[in-house]
Amino acid sequence: MRSSAAEWDTYLQARVKQRFTAAQIVTTQYLAAPEGDVEGNRTFSGFETIDVNPAFFQRLDGKLDALNAAGLLAVPALLWAAEWTTPAINATNPGLTLPEAQAILLARYQVARWVTCETGAGAAADERELKRFIDGNAHRVAYDAVDAPTVLVEYAPELRAIESNWPKIKFHALREHAGLVFQKRLEG
């Protein structure tokens, strides 16, 4: 969370050289950086009702991309309900302190993905393939405020399986990935 790109690359190179195949990542700031990442971003704010901070996850996505590019499997710990001997750490641990409904919301945000389609065969083919994906996954698709489709999964390996089964569907951690793609839906 607090490493620069160069420091993260050094870490990854060392892990590969040591023949590691995976790296566990705590995906909230509480353990390694309770004050937030190097830019001061925290995973969320609030307690009874949380507001998730997308900027934190954008930076984390870059680290996960680099981890994958190094050939290492990312093993995210979405919420860790462990108690530590340091009370200050426990006080910032969302897996331990958040109300259950808010902890679930935070975990689901971490594995939710907005979906688009890029078949390379034009807009009509993209829409057909996206509809096929949505119809085939109706039990896990929800729509946000601008009616953009989002796939909700329970855990990261499930998301990876879906991604590998639907190569023409693009999965995005943030809706902002598409810029103006959804703007036309807002305008009517």
C-alpha positions as CSV (number, residue, x, y, z in Angstrom):
1,M,0.0,0.0,0.0
2,R,2.8,2.4,0.8
3,S,5.4,1.2,-1.7
4,S,6.4,3.2,-4.8
5,A,6.2,1.5,-8.2
6,A,10.0,0.9,-8.1
7,E,9.8,-0.6,-4.6
8,W,6.9,-2.9,-5.6
9,D,8.9,-4.0,-8.7
10,T,11.9,-4.8,-6.5
11,Y,9.7,-6.8,-4.1
12,L,8.2,-8.8,-7.0
13,Q,11.6,-9.5,-8.6
14,A,12.8,-10.8,-5.2
15,R,9.7,-13.1,-4.8
16,V,10.2,-14.5,-8.3
17,K,13.9,-15.1,-7.7
18,Q,13.0,-16.9,-4.4
19,R,10.6,-19.1,-6.5
20,F,7.4,-18.0,-4.9
21,T,4.3,-18.6,-6.9
22,A,1.8,-16.4,-5.0
23,A,1.6,-13.4,-2.8
24,Q,-1.1,-12.8,-0.2
25,I,-2.4,-9.2,-0.3
26,V,-4.5,-7.6,2.5
27,T,-6.8,-5.5,0.4
28,T,-7.7,-3.0,3.1
29,Q,-5.3,-0.5,4.6
30,Y,-5.6,-1.5,8.3
31,L,-2.6,-3.7,8.7
32,A,0.2,-2.3,6.7
33,A,-1.0,1.3,6.4
34,P,-3.7,2.4,8.8
35,E,-3.3,6.0,7.7
36,G,-3.9,5.0,4.1
37,D,-1.8,4.4,1.0
38,V,1.1,6.8,0.0
39,E,-1.5,9.2,-1.3
40,G,-3.5,9.1,1.9
41,N,-6.3,7.1,0.4
42,R,-8.1,4.7,2.7
43,T,-10.3,1.8,1.6
44,F,-13.4,3.4,3.0
45,S,-14.8,6.0,5.4
46,G,-17.6,5.7,7.9
47,F,-18.7,2.9,10.1
48,E,-22.5,2.3,10.4
49,T,-22.7,3.2,6.7
50,I,-19.5,3.1,4.8
51,D,-18.4,5.0,1.6
52,V,-15.9,3.0,-0.4
53,N,-13.0,5.0,-1.8
54,P,-12.4,4.0,-5.5
55,A,-9.0,5.8,-5.6
56,F,-7.6,3.3,-3.1
57,F,-8.6,0.4,-5.3
58,Q,-7.4,2.0,-8.5
59,R,-3.9,2.1,-7.0
60,L,-4.3,-1.4,-5.6
61,D,-5.4,-2.7,-9.1
62,G,-2.1,-1.4,-10.5
63,K,-0.1,-3.4,-7.9
64,L,-2.2,-6.5,-8.6
65,D,-1.6,-6.1,-12.4
66,A,2.2,-5.9,-11.7
67,L,2.0,-9.0,-9.5
68,N,0.2,-10.9,-12.3
69,A,2.6,-9.6,-14.9
70,A,5.5,-11.0,-12.8
71,G,3.8,-14.4,-13.0
72,L,2.7,-14.5,-9.3
73,L,-0.8,-15.4,-8.2
74,A,-2.5,-12.7,-6.2
75,V,-4.2,-14.2,-3.1
76,P,-6.3,-11.3,-1.8
77,A,-7.5,-11.3,1.9
78,L,-10.6,-9.2,1.5
79,L,-11.4,-9.1,5.2
80,W,-9.3,-10.4,8.0
81,A,-11.2,-10.9,11.2
82,A,-8.1,-11.8,13.2
83,E,-7.4,-10.1,16.5
84,W,-3.9,-8.8,17.0
85,T,-2.0,-8.0,20.2
86,T,-1.9,-4.3,19.3
87,P,-5.3,-2.6,20.1
88,A,-4.6,0.2,17.6
89,I,-4.5,-2.4,14.8
90,N,-7.7,-4.1,15.9
91,A,-9.4,-0.7,16.0
92,T,-8.8,-0.1,12.3
93,N,-9.5,-3.7,11.2
94,P,-12.7,-3.7,9.1
95,G,-13.1,-7.5,9.3
96,L,-13.2,-7.2,13.1
97,T,-14.9,-3.9,13.7
98,L,-17.4,-3.1,10.8
99,P,-21.0,-4.1,11.3
100,E,-21.6,-7.4,9.3
101,A,-23.7,-5.7,6.6
102,Q,-21.0,-3.1,5.9
103,A,-18.2,-5.7,5.9
104,I,-20.2,-7.7,3.3
105,L,-20.6,-4.5,1.3
106,L,-16.9,-3.8,1.4
107,A,-16.0,-7.4,0.4
108,R,-18.5,-7.4,-2.5
109,Y,-17.2,-4.1,-3.8
110,Q,-13.7,-5.6,-4.0
111,V,-14.9,-8.4,-6.3
112,A,-17.7,-6.6,-8.2
113,R,-16.9,-5.8,-11.8
114,W,-18.7,-3.6,-14.3
115,V,-18.9,-5.4,-17.7
116,T,-18.6,-4.3,-21.3
117,C,-17.9,-6.2,-24.4
118,E,-15.4,-5.8,-27.2
119,T,-15.8,-8.6,-29.8
120,G,-14.0,-6.6,-32.5
121,A,-17.0,-7.3,-34.8
122,G,-18.9,-4.0,-34.2
123,A,-21.4,-2.6,-31.8
124,A,-24.2,-5.0,-32.7
125,A,-22.1,-8.0,-32.1
126,D,-20.8,-6.4,-28.8
127,E,-24.4,-5.9,-27.7
128,R,-25.4,-9.5,-28.6
129,E,-22.5,-11.0,-26.7
130,L,-23.1,-8.7,-23.7
131,K,-26.7,-9.7,-23.6
132,R,-25.7,-13.4,-23.8
133,F,-23.4,-12.9,-20.9
134,I,-26.0,-11.1,-18.8
135,D,-28.7,-13.7,-19.6
136,G,-26.3,-16.5,-18.7
137,N,-25.4,-14.8,-15.4
138,A,-28.7,-13.2,-14.5
139,H,-28.3,-14.5,-10.9
140,R,-25.2,-12.5,-10.4
141,V,-25.8,-9.4,-12.5
142,A,-27.0,-6.1,-11.0
143,Y,-27.4,-2.6,-12.5
144,D,-26.1,0.6,-11.0
145,A,-27.7,4.1,-11.0
146,V,-27.1,4.6,-14.8
147,D,-28.2,1.0,-15.6
148,A,-24.6,-0.2,-16.2
149,P,-24.3,-4.0,-15.7
150,T,-22.2,-5.2,-12.9
151,V,-21.3,-8.8,-12.1
152,L,-21.3,-9.6,-8.4
153,V,-19.4,-12.6,-7.2
154,E,-18.7,-14.0,-3.7
155,Y,-14.9,-14.5,-4.0
156,A,-12.0,-13.7,-6.3
157,P,-11.5,-17.2,-7.8
158,E,-15.1,-17.2,-9.0
159,L,-14.4,-13.9,-10.8
160,R,-11.3,-15.4,-12.4
161,A,-13.3,-18.4,-13.6
162,I,-16.0,-16.2,-15.1
163,E,-13.3,-14.0,-16.8
164,S,-11.7,-17.1,-18.4
165,N,-15.0,-18.4,-19.6
166,W,-16.1,-15.1,-21.3
167,P,-13.0,-13.8,-23.1
168,K,-14.9,-11.2,-25.1
169,I,-16.4,-9.6,-22.0
170,K,-14.2,-7.0,-20.3
171,F,-14.4,-6.8,-16.5
172,H,-13.6,-3.4,-14.9
173,A,-13.1,-2.7,-11.2
174,L,-14.6,0.8,-11.7
175,R,-17.3,2.1,-14.0
176,E,-15.1,5.1,-14.7
177,H,-13.0,2.9,-16.9
178,A,-15.3,3.6,-19.8
179,G,-15.4,7.3,-19.7
180,L,-18.3,8.4,-21.8
181,V,-19.6,4.9,-22.6
182,F,-22.3,5.2,-20.0
183,Q,-22.7,9.0,-20.3
184,K,-25.3,8.6,-23.1
185,R,-27.4,6.6,-20.7
186,L,-27.4,9.4,-18.2
187,E,-28.4,11.9,-20.9
188,G,-31.4,9.9,-22.0
